[in-house]
Amino acid sequence: MKKPVVRDEIDLPKGFKAAGLAAGIKKSGAPDMALIVSDGPAAAAGTFTTNQVKAAPVRVSMDHIRSGNVRAILANSGNANACTGKLGLRDAKEMAVEAALALGVNVAEVLVCSTGPIGLPMPMEKIRAGIPALVDALSSKGGAAASDAIRTTDKFPKHAMATLKIGGKAVTVSGMCKGAGMIHPGMATMLCFLLTDVRVSPANLRKCLREAVGNTFNAISVDGDMSTNDTVFLLANGASGATVKPGARGWKEFCAAVEAVAMNLALKIVRDGEGATKIVGVNVKNARSDAEADLAARAVANSLLVKTCWAGDYPNWGRIMDAIGYSRARVDEAKVDIWYDGVRAVKGGVSAGADVQALSRIQKQERFNLTIDLKLGKGRATVYTCDIGHEYIDVNVDYIKMPGRSPS
Amino acid sequence: MKKPVVRDEIDLPKGFKAAGLAAGIKKSGAPDMALIVSDGPAAAAGTFTTNQVKAAPVRVSMDHIRSGNVRAILANSGNANACTGKLGLRDAKEMAVEAALALGVNVAEVLVCSTGPIGLPMPMEKIRAGIPALVDALSSKGGAAASDAIRTTDKFPKHAMATLKIGGKAVTVSGMCKGAGMIHPGMATMLCFLLTDVRVSPANLRKCLREAVGNTFNAISVDGDMSTNDTVFLLANGASGATVKPGARGWKEFCAAVEAVAMNLALKIVRDGEGATKIVGVNVKNARSDAEADLAARAVANSLLVKTCWAGDYPNWGRIMDAIGYSRARVDEAKVDIWYDGVRAVKGGVSAGADVQALSRIQKQERFNLTIDLKLGKGRATVYTCDIGHEYIDVNVDYIKMPGRSPS
């Protein structure tokens, strides 16, 4: 199977339109509302935050997606509509109702997403005014505008696409996402909308999405934690004329394209980690199980001391040993090898005597891989993460400048 | 029972001597070796890191303390002797042997501790030269010198003492500790030596220490994680003539004094958290169980977004809701109340409409308490932690300046 080619741009798949605009939710005047619409019914799959504190739009969308068929996604940035109680739930439902009315579709066919600060009431008058304007602006060229409108602290919009042929038909998989601040999820951290024009059943679409998210967005969920608003949608409207299902021609290629687009977007989130200067792939191999490999990899990827170290020059592998040691993965100190790209820094739990300048040069790259070999079994896992430096603190200490009143 | 009065100074209990000096392990020339000796045999209890990667001196001391009787503690800063393999183990044993020879005691009566960077070989020639000099310098006034010599990134030495009367006899409980950098344990993070002159069996001493550590040092172990070198010792030599045991007069008072000294030291560690400007007590109450309360409190105390928020002005309680939501404690969003000291910020999971300036004033204090009421049961827990700002990054990005070679 050919590896899918992913491009850093976004053409919408056939039969989709989108729009983005500034509705005044953000004080900055930046775009803050997005709408994506499928001309006809689309199969839909979603994954949602596992946080017990769920934003109102998450609750509404979890309900609406159950049928497996949707027509539209309405999203806003600038307000997460989380920790907003019954009022927030009513507002989220109203967003779906207003969009459904404006589009002439059923309310349950509209998914809603919000991202931004937690605990503030939704400025519903702005949302209400924004919806018809979005409908007016809908265009098959509107992918980038929608992508731009879901940003919060994101330094750049994040989208990507792949095209493939299935049964002679041209198929497109496009995606947009927002997310930055990779550590503990901040503020409705991640939204991702994946769109495609294949025909596929909702059940099979869910299978495809589950797989893709597990290998991509969940592999960068640095704490294994999720914010109150995290949401990934995959919509498939069949407009290409190509049909896919497991076991049949094109299924693997289709799933690979979805995963490749998702991975492109996931790595963009890591790269845009608040203040991040590099992406680090943490590979753990030969753990007792894949689950233990994942525990060890996440312990390293989530260690603040490891991540601050990566922002500096010195390849302080002692902090990596410390992190795997307190992870809940079984570790035999005397067996551990640690590699920085192709250079072994630790052999049998002690320094391998590598040239520290060589290790430092690797650590200074914009992208490098750590490989931690536990030599206890066959388990493996990879987690992608970033370094942490001053900019992270800048962004997060004063993320919300003191307003005149409480977020009430 | 009267609350023990703890003073921020250190007189050694009767029958103890101590010394600290600069042996040249630290390039800065700062003191880096400490010795504490009891004139006669002392009952001893210890708690050690649960990290699977254990420094060599931890392994040696775990072995030596098994008998419950010791005479001396030899400690160094400037090198953790962790991830140093068989050579490190030999070096740690040699430290005990050299000290035993110089003091005329058994090797198994000497406990050893090291703290500092991980992965570097011990400069044994300096250690060997330092030991007789330490023995020469031993003094009943040497507590502060020893306390000073175990610092690494600590901005100030940390010691405290309490005195009490048991059966008419004056009893002293003194302690010294080192530790800073409260997030993921950095570099052999915490050492604590508690000394007292009561007579008590090793088994009862262990009971007393376990209790005290659980309520103090383990309540600040921000991740529930421990570094490769974390160690707490409690030595009791009986020189006061007072004897204590559970159920008898003075036992509760004695244990309270040990815990009070330990708490004083633990809070000093938090206060010296790298770059910390404040101590925050995170109280969770009415969780389904104490264990769940602890999970929720630690999720808040360990959240980088919560901690960076505390370094700023804005009381962003949404980040607290997010953290308890992803903790493994059961949370019903609609029941949660959150208080900043005496002001309720969240009621039933949404803003309580508190004056944001009032909340901000509380958050700006050097010490404040969060109370999170889950209203699901009777479980409670308290964790003490600190804020995180730029200084943390400064300390940790460049903690080890690039030397000319690998830590080998």
Contacts between the chains, C-beta under 8 A, distances in Angstrom:
chain1	res1	chain2	res2	distance
A	50	B	326	7.4
A	51	B	322	6.7
A	51	B	325	4.2
A	51	B	326	4.8
A	52	B	324	7.9
A	52	B	325	4.5
A	52	B	326	7.4
A	52	B	330	7.6
A	52	B	331	4.7
A	52	B	332	7.9
A	52	B	333	6.6
A	53	B	321	5.1
A	53	B	322	6.2
A	53	B	324	7.1
A	53	B	325	3.0
A	53	B	326	7.9
A	53	B	331	6.7
A	53	B	333	4.8
A	53	B	349	7.6
A	54	B	325	7.8
A	54	B	333	7.4
A	80	B	318	7.6
A	82	B	318	6.7
A	82	B	321	7.6
A	82	B	322	7.9
A	83	B	317	7.9
A	83	B	318	5.7
A	83	B	321	5.0
A	83	B	333	7.3
A	83	B	346	7.4
A	83	B	349	6.0
A	83	B	350	5.8
A	83	B	351	7.6
A	84	B	350	6.0
A	85	B	334	7.0
A	85	B	348	6.8
A	85	B	349	6.0
A	85	B	350	3.9
A	87	B	350	7.8
A	88	B	350	7.8
A	117	B	316	7.8
A	117	B	318	6.5
A	118	B	316	7.7
A	118	B	318	2.7
A	118	B	319	7.2
A	118	B	321	6.6
A	118	B	322	6.6
A	119	B	316	8.0
A	119	B	317	6.4
A	119	B	318	4.2
A	119	B	321	7.4
A	119	B	350	7.3
A	119	B	351	5.6
A	181	B	305	7.4
A	183	B	304	4.6
A	183	B	305	6.6
A	184	B	303	4.5
A	184	B	304	5.3
A	184	B	305	4.6
A	184	B	306	7.5
A	184	B	319	7.7
A	184	B	322	7.4
A	184	B	323	6.8
A	185	B	305	7.8
A	185	B	322	6.4
A	185	B	326	7.5
A	186	B	305	5.1
A	186	B	319	7.0
A	186	B	322	7.8
A	187	B	318	7.1
A	187	B	319	7.8
A	223	B	326	7.6
A	225	B	326	4.2
A	226	B	326	6.5
A	227	B	322	5.9
A	228	B	318	8.0
A	228	B	321	7.4
A	228	B	322	5.5
A	228	B	325	6.4
A	303	B	184	4.6
A	304	B	183	4.6
A	304	B	184	5.3
A	304	B	304	6.5
A	304	B	396	7.5
A	305	B	181	7.5
A	305	B	183	6.7
A	305	B	184	4.6
A	305	B	185	7.8
A	305	B	186	5.2
A	305	B	396	5.8
A	306	B	184	7.5
A	308	B	392	7.7
A	308	B	393	5.8
A	308	B	396	4.0
A	308	B	397	5.0
A	309	B	396	7.0
A	309	B	397	7.1
A	309	B	399	7.8
A	311	B	393	7.4
A	311	B	397	4.9
A	312	B	397	4.0
A	312	B	398	5.1
A	312	B	399	8.0
A	313	B	398	7.6
A	313	B	402	4.9
A	314	B	398	7.5
A	314	B	399	7.8
A	314	B	400	4.8
A	314	B	401	7.2
A	314	B	402	5.4
A	315	B	406	7.9
A	316	B	117	7.9
A	316	B	118	7.8
A	316	B	399	7.5
A	316	B	400	6.0
A	316	B	407	7.9
A	317	B	83	8.0
A	317	B	119	6.5
A	317	B	407	7.6
A	318	B	80	7.6
A	318	B	82	6.7
A	318	B	83	5.7
A	318	B	117	6.5
A	318	B	118	2.7
A	318	B	119	4.3
A	318	B	187	7.1
A	318	B	228	8.0
A	318	B	407	7.0
A	319	B	118	7.3
A	319	B	184	7.7
A	319	B	186	7.1
A	319	B	187	7.9
A	321	B	53	5.1
A	321	B	82	7.6
A	321	B	83	5.0
A	321	B	118	6.6
A	321	B	119	7.4
A	321	B	228	7.4
A	322	B	51	6.7
A	322	B	53	6.2
A	322	B	82	7.9
A	322	B	118	6.6
A	322	B	184	7.5
A	322	B	185	6.5
A	322	B	186	7.9
A	322	B	227	6.0
A	322	B	228	5.5
A	323	B	184	6.9
A	324	B	52	7.9
A	324	B	53	7.2
A	325	B	51	4.2
A	325	B	52	4.5
A	325	B	53	3.0
A	325	B	54	7.8
A	325	B	228	6.4
A	326	B	50	7.4
A	326	B	51	4.8
A	326	B	52	7.4
A	326	B	53	7.9
A	326	B	185	7.6
A	326	B	223	7.6
A	326	B	225	4.2
A	326	B	226	6.5
A	330	B	52	7.6
A	331	B	52	4.7
A	331	B	53	6.7
A	332	B	52	7.9
A	333	B	52	6.6
A	333	B	53	4.8
A	333	B	54	7.5
A	333	B	83	7.3
A	334	B	85	7.0
A	345	B	406	7.4
A	346	B	83	7.5
A	348	B	85	6.8
A	349	B	53	7.6
A	349	B	83	6.0
A	349	B	85	6.1
A	350	B	83	5.8
A	350	B	84	6.0
A	350	B	85	4.0
A	350	B	87	7.8
A	350	B	88	7.8
A	350	B	119	7.3
A	351	B	83	7.6
A	351	B	119	5.6
A	351	B	406	5.8
A	351	B	407	5.6
A	351	B	408	3.7
A	352	B	408	7.5
A	353	B	406	6.3
A	353	B	408	4.3
A	354	B	406	5.3
A	354	B	408	7.6
A	355	B	405	7.6
A	355	B	406	6.5
A	356	B	402	7.3
A	356	B	403	7.0
A	356	B	404	7.6
A	356	B	405	5.4
A	356	B	406	3.9
A	356	B	407	7.4
A	359	B	406	6.8
A	360	B	402	6.5
A	388	B	393	7.2
A	389	B	393	6.0
A	389	B	397	6.4
A	390	B	390	5.9
A	390	B	393	5.3
A	392	B	308	7.7
A	392	B	393	7.7
A	393	B	308	5.8
A	393	B	311	7.4
A	393	B	388	7.2
A	393	B	389	6.0
A	393	B	390	5.3
A	393	B	392	7.7
A	393	B	393	5.9
A	396	B	304	7.5
A	396	B	305	5.9
A	396	B	308	3.9
A	396	B	309	7.0
A	397	B	308	5.0
A	397	B	309	7.1
A	397	B	311	4.8
A	397	B	312	4.0
A	397	B	389	6.3
A	398	B	312	5.0
A	398	B	313	7.6
A	398	B	314	7.5
A	399	B	309	7.8
A	399	B	312	7.9
A	399	B	314	7.7
A	399	B	316	7.5
A	400	B	314	4.7
A	400	B	316	6.1
A	401	B	314	7.2
A	402	B	313	4.9
A	402	B	314	5.4
A	402	B	356	7.3
A	402	B	360	6.5
A	403	B	356	7.0
A	404	B	356	7.5
A	405	B	355	7.6
A	405	B	356	5.4
A	406	B	315	7.8
A	406	B	345	7.3
A	406	B	351	5.9
A	406	B	353	6.4
A	406	B	354	5.3
A	406	B	355	6.5
A	406	B	356	3.8
A	406	B	359	6.8
A	407	B	316	7.8
A	407	B	317	7.5
A	407	B	318	6.9
A	407	B	351	5.6
A	407	B	356	7.4
A	408	B	351	3.6
A	408	B	352	7.5
A	408	B	353	4.4
A	408	B	354	7.6
